[in-house]
Amino acid sequence: MTDLNAIDQRVFPPTARRGRECGRVKVGGLAVTDLVAQFGSPLYVVDEDAARDRARLTREALQREFERVGTEATVYYAGKAFLCVEVAKWMLDEGLNIDVSTGGEFAVALAAGADPGRLGFHGNNKSEQEIARAVAAGVGSIVIDSEQEIARVAAAARAAGVRQRVRLRINSGVHAGAHDFLSTAHEDQKFGLPMSRAVDVAQQIAAHDSLEFLGLHCHIGSQIFASAAFRESAKRLLSVYAELGEKLGAPVPELNLGGGFGIAYTPEQADDVPDIAVLAAELADIVAQGCAEAAIPLPKVAFEPGRSIIGQAGVTLYTVGTTKSVQLAGTGDAADQGKYNGFAERLYVSVDGGMSANLRPALYGADYHAVLANRASEAPAQLVRVVGKHCESGDIVVHQELLPADVGESDILAVAATGAYCWSMSSNYNYVPRPPVVAVREGEARMIVRGQTEEELIAQSVI
Ligand SMILES: Cc1ncc(COP(=O)(O)O)c(C=O)c1O
Protein backbone atom coordinates (compact mmCIF):
# COMPACT_ATOMS: atom_id res chain seq x y z
CA MET A 1 0.00 0.00 0.00
CA THR A 2 1.55 3.32 -1.09
CA ASP A 3 1.78 5.96 1.65
CA LEU A 4 0.59 9.02 -0.22
CA ASN A 5 1.98 11.37 2.43
CA ALA A 6 5.48 9.91 2.30
CA ILE A 7 8.37 12.02 1.06
CA ASP A 8 10.82 9.64 -0.50
CA GLN A 9 14.30 11.08 -0.09
CA ARG A 10 15.66 8.76 -2.72
CA VAL A 11 13.87 11.03 -5.19
CA PHE A 12 13.42 14.30 -3.28
CA PRO A 13 16.42 16.16 -1.78
CA PRO A 14 17.59 14.90 1.64
CA THR A 15 16.18 17.97 3.41
CA ALA A 16 12.67 17.39 2.02
CA ARG A 17 10.22 16.25 4.66
CA ARG A 18 6.57 16.61 5.63
CA GLY A 19 5.96 18.61 8.79
CA ARG A 20 4.42 16.26 11.35
CA GLU A 21 1.87 18.72 12.68
CA CYS A 22 0.94 20.88 9.71
CA GLY A 23 1.47 18.23 7.03
CA ARG A 24 3.20 20.73 4.74
CA VAL A 25 6.26 19.68 2.81
CA LYS A 26 9.46 21.54 3.64
CA VAL A 27 12.61 21.76 1.55
CA GLY A 28 15.83 23.20 2.93
CA GLY A 29 13.90 24.03 6.10
CA LEU A 30 11.22 26.08 4.30
CA ALA A 31 7.55 25.22 3.86
CA VAL A 32 6.41 25.05 0.25
CA THR A 33 3.42 27.23 1.13
CA ASP A 34 5.75 30.00 2.32
CA LEU A 35 7.94 29.64 -0.77
CA VAL A 36 4.95 29.95 -3.07
CA ALA A 37 3.57 32.87 -1.05
CA GLN A 38 6.89 34.69 -1.37
CA PHE A 39 8.02 33.80 -4.89
CA GLY A 40 4.86 32.71 -6.70
CA SER A 41 3.89 29.57 -8.54
CA PRO A 42 5.13 27.66 -10.46
CA LEU A 43 8.49 27.77 -8.72
CA TYR A 44 11.72 25.90 -9.23
CA VAL A 45 13.39 25.19 -5.89
CA VAL A 46 16.99 23.98 -5.65
CA ASP A 47 18.40 22.58 -2.45
CA GLU A 48 21.88 24.09 -2.41
CA ASP A 49 23.39 21.58 0.01
CA ALA A 50 22.03 18.67 -1.99
CA ALA A 51 23.62 20.00 -5.19
CA ARG A 52 26.92 20.81 -3.52
CA ASP A 53 27.09 17.49 -1.65
CA ARG A 54 26.37 15.52 -4.77
CA ALA A 55 28.99 17.46 -6.74
CA ARG A 56 31.63 16.97 -4.06
CA LEU A 57 30.84 13.28 -3.49
CA THR A 58 31.02 12.58 -7.23
CA ARG A 59 34.33 14.38 -7.61
CA GLU A 60 35.82 12.76 -4.52
CA ALA A 61 34.68 9.27 -5.49
CA LEU A 62 36.07 9.50 -9.03
CA GLN A 63 39.32 11.11 -7.90
CA ARG A 64 39.83 8.54 -5.13
CA GLU A 65 39.15 5.54 -7.35
CA PHE A 66 41.26 6.69 -10.28
CA GLU A 67 44.09 7.54 -7.90
CA ARG A 68 43.79 3.97 -6.57
CA VAL A 69 44.47 2.60 -10.04
CA GLY A 70 47.30 5.06 -10.65
CA THR A 71 45.91 8.06 -12.51
CA GLU A 72 43.92 11.27 -12.09
CA ALA A 73 40.29 12.14 -12.72
CA THR A 74 38.82 15.55 -13.48
CA VAL A 75 35.08 16.08 -13.14
CA TYR A 76 33.30 18.63 -15.29
CA TYR A 77 29.77 19.64 -14.37
CA ALA A 78 27.68 19.44 -17.56
CA GLY A 79 26.21 22.93 -17.55
CA LYS A 80 23.49 22.03 -20.02
CA ALA A 81 21.68 20.28 -17.14
CA PHE A 82 21.16 23.62 -15.37
CA LEU A 83 23.48 26.57 -15.45
CA CYS A 84 23.14 29.99 -13.88
CA VAL A 85 25.78 32.12 -12.23
CA GLU A 86 25.03 30.83 -8.75
CA VAL A 87 25.06 27.14 -9.69
CA ALA A 88 28.31 27.64 -11.60
CA LYS A 89 29.82 29.13 -8.43
CA TRP A 90 28.69 26.13 -6.36
CA MET A 91 30.27 23.71 -8.82
CA LEU A 92 33.56 25.62 -8.99
CA ASP A 93 33.61 25.87 -5.19
CA GLU A 94 33.18 22.12 -4.92
CA GLY A 95 36.19 21.56 -7.14
CA LEU A 96 34.41 20.69 -10.39
CA ASN A 97 35.27 22.15 -13.76
CA ILE A 98 32.40 23.14 -16.05
CA ASP A 99 31.47 21.80 -19.46
CA VAL A 100 29.70 24.35 -21.66
CA SER A 101 28.09 23.82 -25.05
CA THR A 102 27.53 27.32 -26.36
CA GLY A 103 28.92 30.81 -26.16
CA GLY A 104 26.03 31.64 -23.82
CA GLU A 105 26.93 28.91 -21.32
CA PHE A 106 30.58 29.95 -21.60
CA ALA A 107 29.61 33.53 -20.75
CA VAL A 108 27.59 32.39 -17.71
CA ALA A 109 30.57 30.43 -16.39
CA LEU A 110 32.83 33.46 -16.85
CA ALA A 111 30.25 35.66 -15.13
CA ALA A 112 30.49 33.27 -12.19
CA GLY A 113 34.20 34.07 -12.01
CA ALA A 114 35.37 30.75 -13.49
CA ASP A 115 39.01 30.47 -14.43
CA PRO A 116 38.58 29.85 -18.19
CA GLY A 117 41.15 27.08 -17.86
CA ARG A 118 38.53 25.10 -15.92
CA LEU A 119 36.03 25.18 -18.77
CA GLY A 120 35.57 22.61 -21.52
CA PHE A 121 33.78 23.78 -24.68
CA HIS A 122 31.48 21.38 -26.55
CA GLY A 123 29.09 21.75 -29.46
CA ASN A 124 28.60 20.24 -32.88
CA ASN A 125 28.31 23.61 -34.60
CA LYS A 126 30.30 26.20 -32.71
CA SER A 127 30.48 29.48 -34.58
CA GLU A 128 33.82 31.06 -35.44
CA GLN A 129 33.01 33.83 -32.97
CA GLU A 130 32.29 31.36 -30.20
CA ILE A 131 35.56 29.56 -30.87
CA ALA A 132 37.58 32.78 -31.12
CA ARG A 133 36.09 34.17 -27.92
CA ALA A 134 36.71 30.95 -25.97
CA VAL A 135 40.27 30.56 -27.25
CA ALA A 136 41.14 34.21 -26.62
CA ALA A 137 39.72 33.93 -23.10
CA GLY A 138 41.95 30.91 -22.38
CA VAL A 139 39.39 28.08 -22.40
CA GLY A 140 40.82 24.90 -20.90
CA SER A 141 39.84 22.61 -23.75
CA ILE A 142 37.71 22.56 -26.85
CA VAL A 143 36.00 19.36 -27.89
CA ILE A 144 36.41 19.16 -31.66
CA ASP A 145 33.24 17.70 -33.11
CA SER A 146 33.86 17.74 -36.87
CA GLU A 147 36.75 17.78 -39.30
CA GLN A 148 36.00 21.40 -40.33
CA GLU A 149 36.45 22.50 -36.76
CA ILE A 150 40.13 21.53 -36.70
CA ALA A 151 41.11 24.37 -39.01
CA ARG A 152 38.76 26.80 -37.26
CA VAL A 153 40.17 26.13 -33.80
CA ALA A 154 43.75 26.09 -35.13
CA ALA A 155 43.22 29.49 -36.79
CA ALA A 156 41.69 30.97 -33.63
CA ALA A 157 44.62 29.66 -31.58
CA ARG A 158 47.16 31.12 -34.04
CA ALA A 159 45.36 34.46 -33.96
CA ALA A 160 45.40 34.45 -30.16
CA GLY A 161 49.03 33.32 -30.09
CA VAL A 162 48.26 30.25 -27.97
CA ARG A 163 48.50 26.49 -28.24
CA GLN A 164 44.90 25.37 -27.69
CA ARG A 165 44.24 22.10 -25.85
CA VAL A 166 41.62 20.05 -27.72
CA ARG A 167 39.81 16.75 -27.47
CA LEU A 168 38.21 14.87 -30.34
CA ARG A 169 34.63 13.65 -29.94
CA ILE A 170 34.22 10.11 -31.18
CA ASN A 171 31.24 7.79 -31.31
CA SER A 172 32.30 4.48 -29.89
CA GLY A 173 29.15 2.88 -31.30
CA VAL A 174 27.90 2.19 -27.79
CA HIS A 175 24.59 3.79 -26.87
CA ALA A 176 23.49 3.52 -23.30
CA GLY A 177 20.46 4.66 -21.41
CA ALA A 178 18.26 3.20 -18.71
CA HIS A 179 19.08 -0.46 -18.29
CA ASP A 180 20.63 -1.81 -21.41
CA PHE A 181 22.86 -0.59 -24.14
CA LEU A 182 22.96 -0.88 -27.83
CA SER A 183 26.18 -1.30 -29.67
CA THR A 184 26.34 -0.28 -33.29
CA ALA A 185 29.03 -0.07 -35.91
CA HIS A 186 27.54 2.94 -37.67
CA GLU A 187 26.23 6.11 -36.17
CA ASP A 188 23.33 8.03 -37.55
CA GLN A 189 23.50 11.14 -35.40
CA LYS A 190 24.96 14.62 -35.42
CA PHE A 191 27.58 14.46 -32.69
CA GLY A 192 31.22 13.46 -33.09
CA LEU A 193 32.99 11.35 -35.64
CA PRO A 194 32.87 7.63 -36.21
CA MET A 195 35.42 5.42 -34.54
CA SER A 196 36.89 4.53 -37.92
CA ARG A 197 38.02 8.18 -38.39
CA ALA A 198 39.61 8.57 -34.96
CA VAL A 199 43.23 7.78 -35.83
CA ASP A 200 43.29 9.81 -39.03
CA VAL A 201 41.56 12.87 -37.56
CA ALA A 202 43.64 12.80 -34.38
CA GLN A 203 46.74 12.85 -36.58
CA GLN A 204 45.33 15.84 -38.47
CA ILE A 205 44.93 17.63 -35.13
CA ALA A 206 48.41 16.69 -33.97
CA ALA A 207 49.86 18.11 -37.19
CA HIS A 208 48.83 21.63 -36.14
CA ASP A 209 51.42 23.48 -34.06
CA SER A 210 48.69 25.64 -32.58
CA LEU A 211 46.76 22.64 -31.20
CA GLU A 212 47.61 20.29 -28.35
CA PHE A 213 45.79 16.96 -28.67
CA LEU A 214 44.57 15.79 -25.25
CA GLY A 215 42.71 12.68 -26.35
CA LEU A 216 39.33 11.32 -27.30
CA HIS A 217 35.97 12.24 -25.86
CA CYS A 218 32.95 9.97 -25.94
CA HIS A 219 29.51 10.48 -24.37
CA ILE A 220 27.49 7.29 -24.67
CA GLY A 221 24.11 8.46 -23.42
CA SER A 222 22.09 9.39 -20.38
CA GLN A 223 20.29 7.69 -17.53
CA ILE A 224 22.95 4.98 -17.36
CA PHE A 225 22.52 2.73 -14.33
CA ALA A 226 25.33 0.22 -14.82
CA SER A 227 28.95 0.28 -15.90
CA ALA A 228 28.70 -2.37 -18.65
CA ALA A 229 28.23 0.15 -21.45
CA PHE A 230 31.18 2.22 -20.21
CA ARG A 231 33.26 -0.97 -20.22
CA GLU A 232 32.45 -1.67 -23.86
CA SER A 233 32.98 1.94 -24.91
CA ALA A 234 36.26 2.32 -22.98
CA LYS A 235 37.55 -0.94 -24.44
CA ARG A 236 36.94 0.33 -27.97
CA LEU A 237 38.47 3.74 -27.29
CA LEU A 238 41.53 2.33 -25.59
CA SER A 239 42.22 -0.03 -28.45
CA VAL A 240 42.42 3.11 -30.63
CA TYR A 241 44.74 4.66 -28.03
CA ALA A 242 47.24 1.88 -28.60
CA GLU A 243 47.33 2.60 -32.35
CA LEU A 244 47.31 6.36 -31.83
CA GLY A 245 50.20 6.18 -29.38
CA GLU A 246 52.30 4.48 -32.02
CA LYS A 247 51.31 6.90 -34.80
CA LEU A 248 51.81 10.01 -32.67
CA GLY A 249 55.00 8.71 -31.10
CA ALA A 250 53.73 9.29 -27.54
CA PRO A 251 50.92 7.93 -25.39
CA VAL A 252 47.60 9.80 -25.62
CA PRO A 253 47.48 11.77 -22.36
CA GLU A 254 43.75 11.93 -21.55
CA LEU A 255 40.45 10.15 -22.03
CA ASN A 256 37.07 11.83 -21.49
CA LEU A 257 34.24 9.34 -20.95
CA GLY A 258 31.42 11.92 -20.89
CA GLY A 259 28.49 11.98 -18.49
CA GLY A 260 25.21 10.13 -18.25
CA PHE A 261 25.08 8.70 -14.72
CA GLY A 262 21.43 7.85 -14.01
CA ILE A 263 19.14 9.11 -11.25
CA ALA A 264 15.79 8.02 -9.87
CA TYR A 265 12.94 10.19 -11.07
CA THR A 266 10.39 7.98 -9.33
CA PRO A 267 10.54 5.80 -6.21
CA GLU A 268 10.19 2.74 -8.46
CA GLN A 269 13.55 3.54 -10.09
CA ALA A 270 15.37 4.18 -6.82
CA ASP A 271 16.72 0.67 -6.28
CA ASP A 272 18.37 0.66 -9.70
CA VAL A 273 20.56 3.71 -9.15
CA PRO A 274 24.12 2.72 -8.31
CA ASP A 275 25.97 4.37 -5.48
CA ILE A 276 28.47 6.80 -6.98
CA ALA A 277 31.28 5.25 -4.89
CA VAL A 278 30.55 1.82 -6.37
CA LEU A 279 30.20 3.18 -9.91
CA ALA A 280 33.45 5.15 -9.59
CA ALA A 281 35.31 2.03 -8.42
CA GLU A 282 33.95 0.06 -11.38
CA LEU A 283 34.85 2.80 -13.84
CA ALA A 284 38.41 2.99 -12.51
CA ASP A 285 38.79 -0.78 -12.79
CA ILE A 286 37.36 -0.70 -16.31
CA VAL A 287 39.88 1.89 -17.50
CA ALA A 288 42.79 0.19 -15.71
CA GLN A 289 41.87 -3.18 -17.17
CA GLY A 290 41.32 -1.72 -20.65
CA CYS A 291 44.77 -0.13 -20.56
CA ALA A 292 46.38 -3.34 -19.34
CA GLU A 293 44.72 -5.29 -22.17
CA ALA A 294 45.77 -2.69 -24.75
CA ALA A 295 49.26 -2.57 -23.20
CA ILE A 296 49.23 1.21 -22.88
CA PRO A 297 49.88 3.56 -19.96
CA LEU A 298 46.86 4.87 -18.06
CA PRO A 299 45.68 8.23 -19.40
CA LYS A 300 44.24 10.89 -17.11
CA VAL A 301 40.46 10.65 -17.26
CA ALA A 302 37.62 13.13 -17.28
CA PHE A 303 33.85 12.82 -16.77
CA GLU A 304 30.97 15.22 -17.41
CA PRO A 305 27.96 14.37 -15.26
CA GLY A 306 25.07 16.86 -15.21
CA ARG A 307 21.79 15.22 -14.25
CA SER A 308 23.29 13.12 -11.45
CA ILE A 309 24.70 16.27 -9.81
CA ILE A 310 21.75 18.65 -9.96
CA GLY A 311 18.70 16.51 -10.85
CA GLN A 312 17.59 15.42 -7.40
CA ALA A 313 18.47 18.76 -5.80
CA GLY A 314 15.56 20.31 -7.67
CA VAL A 315 11.84 20.31 -6.85
CA THR A 316 9.19 22.17 -8.83
CA LEU A 317 6.11 23.54 -7.08
CA TYR A 318 2.87 24.00 -8.98
CA THR A 319 -0.57 25.16 -7.93
CA VAL A 320 -3.61 23.15 -8.94
CA GLY A 321 -6.35 24.85 -10.92
CA THR A 322 -8.99 22.65 -12.48
CA THR A 323 -9.56 18.89 -12.17
CA LYS A 324 -11.49 16.52 -14.43
CA SER A 325 -12.30 12.88 -14.11
CA VAL A 326 -12.07 10.62 -17.15
CA GLN A 327 -13.49 7.09 -17.33
CA LEU A 328 -10.82 4.61 -18.33
CA ALA A 329 -12.84 1.47 -18.92
CA GLY A 330 -13.02 0.70 -22.59
CA THR A 331 -10.49 3.34 -23.60
CA GLY A 332 -7.68 0.81 -23.64
CA ASP A 333 -5.81 3.14 -21.38
CA ALA A 334 -6.83 1.27 -18.24
CA ALA A 335 -3.97 -1.14 -18.80
CA ASP A 336 -1.70 0.86 -16.51
CA GLN A 337 0.49 -1.47 -14.58
CA GLY A 338 1.53 -2.23 -11.04
CA LYS A 339 0.31 0.16 -8.41
CA TYR A 340 -1.76 2.05 -10.99
CA ASN A 341 -3.86 -0.99 -11.77
CA GLY A 342 -7.53 -1.27 -11.03
CA PHE A 343 -8.63 2.36 -11.35
CA ALA A 344 -11.72 2.89 -13.44
CA GLU A 345 -11.10 6.59 -13.78
CA ARG A 346 -8.23 8.98 -14.03
CA LEU A 347 -8.33 12.43 -12.51
CA TYR A 348 -6.71 15.07 -14.72
CA VAL A 349 -5.14 17.61 -12.40
CA SER A 350 -4.24 20.82 -14.24
CA VAL A 351 -1.48 22.97 -12.81
CA ASP A 352 -0.23 26.47 -13.56
CA GLY A 353 2.84 25.38 -15.56
CA GLY A 354 3.44 22.52 -17.94
CA MET A 355 5.63 21.78 -20.91
CA SER A 356 7.11 25.29 -20.84
CA ALA A 357 8.60 24.62 -17.41
CA ASN A 358 9.44 20.95 -17.98
CA LEU A 359 9.60 19.72 -21.52
CA ARG A 360 10.92 16.25 -20.73
CA PRO A 361 7.60 14.38 -20.39
CA ALA A 362 6.48 15.75 -23.79
CA LEU A 363 9.89 15.32 -25.40
CA TYR A 364 10.90 11.91 -24.09
CA GLY A 365 7.86 10.56 -22.26
CA ALA A 366 9.90 11.08 -19.08
CA ASP A 367 8.41 9.93 -15.77
CA TYR A 368 8.22 12.10 -12.68
CA HIS A 369 6.92 11.75 -9.14
CA ALA A 370 4.53 14.27 -7.54
CA VAL A 371 3.12 14.63 -4.04
CA LEU A 372 0.45 16.80 -2.51
CA ALA A 373 2.68 19.30 -0.72
CA ASN A 374 0.63 21.97 1.10
CA ARG A 375 -1.12 19.50 3.40
CA ALA A 376 -1.27 15.86 4.34
CA SER A 377 -4.41 13.96 3.41
CA GLU A 378 -6.01 10.74 4.55
CA ALA A 379 -8.21 10.52 1.44
CA PRO A 380 -7.95 7.28 -0.58
CA ALA A 381 -5.59 7.04 -3.53
CA GLN A 382 -6.73 8.25 -6.92
CA LEU A 383 -4.98 7.64 -10.22
CA VAL A 384 -4.10 11.06 -11.60
CA ARG A 385 -2.36 12.61 -14.55
CA VAL A 386 -0.85 15.99 -13.79
CA VAL A 387 -1.11 18.22 -16.84
CA GLY A 388 -0.14 21.76 -17.70
CA LYS A 389 -2.00 24.76 -19.11
CA HIS A 390 -0.61 24.69 -22.66
CA CYS A 391 -2.48 24.06 -25.88
CA GLU A 392 -1.11 20.57 -26.45
CA SER A 393 -2.65 17.32 -25.31
CA GLY A 394 0.93 16.07 -24.77
CA ASP A 395 1.41 18.83 -22.19
CA ILE A 396 1.97 16.41 -19.33
CA VAL A 397 3.78 17.13 -16.07
CA VAL A 398 3.43 13.67 -14.51
CA HIS A 399 2.12 10.88 -16.69
CA GLN A 400 0.64 8.85 -13.87
CA GLU A 401 0.70 9.14 -10.14
CA LEU A 402 -1.36 8.24 -7.11
CA LEU A 403 -2.51 11.31 -5.21
CA PRO A 404 -5.11 11.69 -2.45
CA ALA A 405 -8.53 11.75 -4.10
CA ASP A 406 -9.38 15.08 -2.46
CA VAL A 407 -6.63 16.92 -4.39
CA GLY A 408 -8.14 20.07 -5.83
CA GLU A 409 -8.05 23.76 -6.54
CA SER A 410 -5.29 25.77 -4.78
CA ASP A 411 -3.42 22.71 -3.60
CA ILE A 412 0.32 22.76 -4.18
CA LEU A 413 2.03 19.82 -5.86
CA ALA A 414 5.75 19.18 -5.50
CA VAL A 415 7.37 17.36 -8.41
CA ALA A 416 10.66 15.68 -7.51
CA ALA A 417 13.97 15.46 -9.36
CA THR A 418 13.41 18.47 -11.57
CA GLY A 419 16.82 20.08 -11.11
CA ALA A 420 18.23 18.94 -14.46
CA TYR A 421 17.01 19.75 -17.96
CA CYS A 422 13.88 21.54 -16.72
CA TRP A 423 14.71 25.23 -16.31
CA SER A 424 17.47 24.81 -18.90
CA MET A 425 15.01 23.50 -21.51
CA SER A 426 12.15 25.80 -20.53
CA SER A 427 10.36 27.94 -23.08
CA ASN A 428 7.77 30.67 -23.40
CA TYR A 429 5.29 28.57 -25.32
CA ASN A 430 1.87 30.23 -25.24
CA TYR A 431 3.54 33.34 -23.75
CA VAL A 432 3.85 31.69 -20.38
CA PRO A 433 6.64 33.44 -18.47
CA ARG A 434 9.49 31.28 -17.13
CA PRO A 435 9.23 30.77 -13.36
CA PRO A 436 12.04 31.93 -11.07
CA VAL A 437 14.57 29.57 -9.48
CA VAL A 438 15.04 29.80 -5.75
CA ALA A 439 17.90 28.24 -3.80
CA VAL A 440 17.07 27.01 -0.31
CA ARG A 441 19.50 26.26 2.48
CA GLU A 442 19.11 26.02 6.24
CA GLY A 443 15.79 27.82 6.36
CA GLU A 444 16.74 30.61 3.95
CA ALA A 445 15.61 31.12 0.40
CA ARG A 446 17.17 33.33 -2.22
CA MET A 447 16.26 33.83 -5.82
CA ILE A 448 19.09 32.69 -8.09
CA VAL A 449 17.30 33.13 -11.43
CA ARG A 450 14.66 35.78 -11.85
CA GLY A 451 11.30 34.77 -13.29
CA GLN A 452 9.92 36.52 -16.34
CA THR A 453 6.89 38.76 -16.50
CA GLU A 454 4.28 38.98 -19.24
CA GLU A 455 5.42 42.56 -19.85
CA GLU A 456 8.93 41.30 -20.65
CA LEU A 457 7.54 38.81 -23.13
CA ILE A 458 5.27 41.36 -24.77
CA ALA A 459 8.16 43.81 -25.00
CA GLN A 460 9.85 41.42 -27.43
CA SER A 461 7.21 42.21 -30.04
CA VAL A 462 8.23 45.07 -32.29
CA ILE A 463 5.33 47.51 -32.23
C1 LIG B 1 28.69 15.59 -24.30
C2 LIG B 1 27.85 15.48 -23.10
N1 LIG B 1 28.45 15.44 -21.89
C3 LIG B 1 27.72 15.35 -20.77
C4 LIG B 1 26.35 15.30 -20.80
C5 LIG B 1 25.60 15.22 -19.51
O1 LIG B 1 24.78 14.11 -19.42
P1 LIG B 1 24.01 13.81 -18.06
O2 LIG B 1 23.33 15.05 -17.65
O3 LIG B 1 23.06 12.72 -18.40
O4 LIG B 1 25.06 13.40 -17.07
C6 LIG B 1 25.68 15.34 -22.03
C7 LIG B 1 24.22 15.27 -22.10
O5 LIG B 1 23.57 15.27 -23.10
C8 LIG B 1 26.46 15.43 -23.22
O6 LIG B 1 25.88 15.48 -24.42
The ligand as an ORCA input file, in Angstrom:
! r2SCAN-3c Opt
* xyz 0 1
  C      28.693     15.590    -24.300
  C      27.847     15.485    -23.098
  N      28.447     15.441    -21.895
  C      27.723     15.351    -20.771
  C      26.349     15.299    -20.803
  C      25.598     15.223    -19.514
  O      24.785     14.115    -19.425
  P      24.012     13.810    -18.061
  O      23.331     15.053    -17.652
  O      23.060     12.717    -18.395
  O      25.060     13.402    -17.072
  C      25.683     15.341    -22.026
  C      24.219     15.275    -22.098
  O      23.573     15.273    -23.101
  C      26.465     15.429    -23.219
  O      25.882     15.479    -24.418
*
